[in-house]
C-alpha cells in the first residue's frame, strides 16, 4: 500500500526562499527519488514556509530509507538555512 510523508519546513529569517528552493530542486528532491520515493510535491505555504508531500511505493521502502533521509535532513538544516517544523506519515486510506 502506498505510503505518504508530509513534512513542514521554515526558512531562516532573511534567507532567500528562491535560492533555498533551487537547492531543494537540484539536490534534495533527487536524493529522495534515489531512496525510492515515487513522487515529491513542494507546496509554498507562506513567505518562509513549505510543506513537502512525499509518496513512497510502500512503508517498507520508506523505512529502508530512514537513515539516508535523516542525513539529508541534517544537511538541509546546516546548508539550506531551513529547519523541519513537523512531520506526519501514514498509508494512503483513500485516493481520487
ZADO-1210 file (C-alpha; in nm, 4 decimals, padded with zeros to 6 digits):
<atoms>
<atom x="00.0000" y="00.0000" z="00.0000" code="UNK" pos="1"/>
<atom x="00.1345" y="00.3462" z="-00.0917" code="UNK" pos="2"/>
<atom x="00.2794" y="00.5466" z="00.1947" code="UNK" pos="3"/>
<atom x="00.2960" y="00.9263" z="00.2376" code="UNK" pos="4"/>
<atom x="00.5141" y="01.1563" z="00.4445" code="UNK" pos="5"/>
<atom x="00.4261" y="01.5221" z="00.4883" code="UNK" pos="6"/>
<atom x="00.6967" y="01.7417" z="00.6344" code="UNK" pos="7"/>
<atom x="00.6781" y="02.1120" z="00.7092" code="UNK" pos="8"/>
<atom x="00.9768" y="02.3437" z="00.6785" code="UNK" pos="9"/>
<atom x="01.0675" y="02.7006" z="00.7676" code="UNK" pos="10"/>
<atom x="01.3419" y="02.9124" z="00.6121" code="UNK" pos="11"/>
<atom x="01.5683" y="03.1055" z="00.8448" code="UNK" pos="12"/>
<atom x="01.4774" y="03.4707" z="00.8862" code="UNK" pos="13"/>
<atom x="01.6366" y="03.6601" z="00.5972" code="UNK" pos="14"/>
<atom x="01.7043" y="03.3509" z="00.3846" code="UNK" pos="15"/>
<atom x="01.6093" y="03.3843" z="00.0181" code="UNK" pos="16"/>
<atom x="01.3231" y="03.1397" z="-00.0482" code="UNK" pos="17"/>
<atom x="01.4032" y="03.1134" z="-00.4205" code="UNK" pos="18"/>
<atom x="01.7664" y="03.0219" z="-00.3527" code="UNK" pos="19"/>
<atom x="01.6570" y="02.7614" z="-00.0998" code="UNK" pos="20"/>
<atom x="01.4008" y="02.6188" z="-00.3414" code="UNK" pos="21"/>
<atom x="01.6603" y="02.5914" z="-00.6173" code="UNK" pos="22"/>
<atom x="01.8880" y="02.3892" z="-00.3884" code="UNK" pos="23"/>
<atom x="01.5973" y="02.1680" z="-00.2859" code="UNK" pos="24"/>
<atom x="01.5084" y="02.1018" z="-00.6508" code="UNK" pos="25"/>
<atom x="01.8686" y="02.0334" z="-00.7520" code="UNK" pos="26"/>
<atom x="01.9874" y="01.8301" z="-00.4525" code="UNK" pos="27"/>
<atom x="01.7223" y="01.7226" z="-00.2022" code="UNK" pos="28"/>
<atom x="01.4415" y="01.6031" z="-00.4290" code="UNK" pos="29"/>
<atom x="01.6711" y="01.3883" z="-00.6479" code="UNK" pos="30"/>
<atom x="01.8131" y="01.2347" z="-00.3286" code="UNK" pos="31"/>
<atom x="01.4638" y="01.1337" z="-00.2126" code="UNK" pos="32"/>
<atom x="01.3888" y="00.9863" z="-00.5563" code="UNK" pos="33"/>
<atom x="01.7127" y="00.7918" z="-00.5306" code="UNK" pos="34"/>
<atom x="01.5983" y="00.6481" z="-00.1977" code="UNK" pos="35"/>
<atom x="01.2827" y="00.5128" z="-00.3611" code="UNK" pos="36"/>
<atom x="01.0256" y="00.7940" z="-00.3418" code="UNK" pos="37"/>
<atom x="00.7857" y="00.7796" z="-00.6347" code="UNK" pos="38"/>
<atom x="00.6631" y="01.1404" z="-00.6198" code="UNK" pos="39"/>
<atom x="00.7527" y="01.4581" z="-00.4293" code="UNK" pos="40"/>
<atom x="00.5464" y="01.7777" z="-00.4166" code="UNK" pos="41"/>
<atom x="00.6660" y="02.1018" z="-00.2556" code="UNK" pos="42"/>
<atom x="00.3913" y="02.3450" z="-00.1526" code="UNK" pos="43"/>
<atom x="00.4842" y="02.7004" z="-00.0548" code="UNK" pos="44"/>
<atom x="00.2606" y="02.7761" z="00.2419" code="UNK" pos="45"/>
<atom x="00.3848" y="03.1274" z="00.3299" code="UNK" pos="46"/>
<atom x="00.6734" y="03.3651" z="00.2617" code="UNK" pos="47"/>
<atom x="00.9077" y="03.1460" z="00.4691" code="UNK" pos="48"/>
<atom x="00.7399" y="02.8056" z="00.4931" code="UNK" pos="49"/>
<atom x="00.6758" y="02.4974" z="00.2802" code="UNK" pos="50"/>
<atom x="00.5173" y="02.1567" z="00.3076" code="UNK" pos="51"/>
<atom x="00.6713" y="01.8604" z="00.1289" code="UNK" pos="52"/>
<atom x="00.4482" y="01.5673" z="00.0377" code="UNK" pos="53"/>
<atom x="00.6474" y="01.2574" z="-00.0486" code="UNK" pos="54"/>
<atom x="00.4852" y="00.9440" z="-00.1844" code="UNK" pos="55"/>
<atom x="00.6510" y="00.6052" z="-00.1422" code="UNK" pos="56"/>
<atom x="00.5519" y="00.2755" z="-00.3032" code="UNK" pos="57"/>
<atom x="00.5021" y="00.1296" z="00.0467" code="UNK" pos="58"/>
<atom x="00.6020" y="00.1712" z="00.4114" code="UNK" pos="59"/>
<atom x="00.8879" y="-00.0782" z="00.3762" code="UNK" pos="60"/>
<atom x="01.0550" y="00.1388" z="00.1113" code="UNK" pos="61"/>
<atom x="01.0222" y="00.4477" z="00.3328" code="UNK" pos="62"/>
<atom x="01.1501" y="00.2604" z="00.6368" code="UNK" pos="63"/>
<atom x="01.4507" y="00.1288" z="00.4423" code="UNK" pos="64"/>
<atom x="01.5427" y="00.4883" z="00.3519" code="UNK" pos="65"/>
<atom x="01.5120" y="00.6217" z="00.7098" code="UNK" pos="66"/>
<atom x="01.8850" y="00.6653" z="00.7864" code="UNK" pos="67"/>
<atom x="01.9524" y="00.8279" z="00.4487" code="UNK" pos="68"/>
<atom x="01.6576" y="01.0641" z="00.4962" code="UNK" pos="69"/>
<atom x="01.7894" y="01.1631" z="00.8397" code="UNK" pos="70"/>
<atom x="02.1237" y="01.2550" z="00.6807" code="UNK" pos="71"/>
<atom x="01.9516" y="01.4671" z="00.4138" code="UNK" pos="72"/>
<atom x="01.7574" y="01.6473" z="00.6876" code="UNK" pos="73"/>
<atom x="02.0821" y="01.7258" z="00.8727" code="UNK" pos="74"/>
<atom x="02.2296" y="01.8685" z="00.5512" code="UNK" pos="75"/>
<atom x="01.9187" y="02.0781" z="00.4884" code="UNK" pos="76"/>
<atom x="01.9394" y="02.2314" z="00.8334" code="UNK" pos="77"/>
<atom x="02.3121" y="02.3033" z="00.8017" code="UNK" pos="78"/>
<atom x="02.3392" y="02.4031" z="00.4341" code="UNK" pos="79"/>
<atom x="01.9996" y="02.5367" z="00.3264" code="UNK" pos="80"/>
<atom x="01.9113" y="02.7607" z="00.6232" code="UNK" pos="81"/>
<atom x="01.5901" y="02.5640" z="00.6659" code="UNK" pos="82"/>
<atom x="01.4523" y="02.3670" z="00.9590" code="UNK" pos="83"/>
<atom x="01.1902" y="02.0962" z="00.9721" code="UNK" pos="84"/>
<atom x="00.8964" y="02.2006" z="01.1879" code="UNK" pos="85"/>
<atom x="00.6782" y="01.8909" z="01.1654" code="UNK" pos="86"/>
<atom x="00.6155" y="01.5504" z="01.0142" code="UNK" pos="87"/>
<atom x="00.3139" y="01.3300" z="00.9540" code="UNK" pos="88"/>
<atom x="00.3183" y="00.9932" z="00.7824" code="UNK" pos="89"/>
<atom x="00.0959" y="00.7007" z="00.7034" code="UNK" pos="90"/>
<atom x="-00.0586" y="00.4734" z="00.4447" code="UNK" pos="91"/>
<atom x="-00.2987" y="00.6210" z="00.1929" code="UNK" pos="92"/>
<atom x="-00.6511" y="00.5396" z="00.3129" code="UNK" pos="93"/>
<atom x="-00.8416" y="00.6857" z="00.0154" code="UNK" pos="94"/>
<atom x="-00.7444" y="00.8479" z="-00.3115" code="UNK" pos="95"/>
<atom x="-00.9410" y="01.0025" z="-00.6004" code="UNK" pos="96"/>
</atoms>
